[in-house]
């Protein structure tokens, strides 16, 4: 599937916790304030932990939705804005 995205992008579908947020945090550190990023993630733990950790670090989660709505157990796209 071709994902159209702008700004920063990270695919962590092949990572497991805690590396999912470690990789996301490295992305955040490389971003300027106000920038938006898309993180592609999959699995129960990453879907719960990564958005929560992004919020806990003061950033704004804009959306978290399945990449393909007809496959709700598949990869999801998390879009957030760095504080």
N, C-alpha and C positions, 0 to 999 in steps of 0.2 A: 504494500500500500504506500502511496506517495503522500507524505504528510506535508501540508502547506503550513509554514510557520514563519514568524518574524522574530527578530531579536535573538535571544539565547535559547539553545536547545540541548537537552540531555536525554539520552535513552538509557534507563537503568533497569530495563525488563530482565536482563540477565544477571542482576545483582541480588544479593540477599541482605537482610538487616544484619548488622548496622551499616553495611557499606552503602545502602541506598541513600541514607541521609548524609553520610560522609561525602559521597560524590556530589549530592545536591548542595551541601554546604560549600564545597570547593567552587562550584559554579557561582553561588551567591557572592562569594568573596571576590570573584573576578568581574562582577557586574558593577556598573555605576548605580548610584541611588536613583530610583524612579524607573529603572529598566524592567522590562517584563521578560519572563522566561517560560518555556514550556518544558515540562519533564514528562517523559513517557515512562509509565511504571505499571507493574502488574503484580498481583498476589495480595492476599489479605493483609499481611503485616505492612508492606510498603504503602498500600492504599490508606491504612489507618495512621501509620507513624510519620510518613513524610509530610503530608499536609499539616498535621498537628505540630510537628517540629518547625516547619516554616512559619506558622503562626506564632509559636512560642518564642521565636527569634525576632518577632516584631514585623514580619513581612505580611503582605496582604494576599490571601488566596482569592483569586478571581473566579476560578472554576475548576472543577474536577469532574470529568465526564468520560464515559467509554469512548474509545477511539472509533468503534463501530457500534452504534446503538443496538444493532441486532445481535451482538455478542457481548452482553453485559459482564461476562466473566473474563473477557479478553483484556488487552492493554487499555489503560486509561491515560488521559492527558490532563496533567495538572498545570494550570497557568497561574502564575503569581507575579507580584510586583515587589521589587526590593524596596525596603524602607529607606 
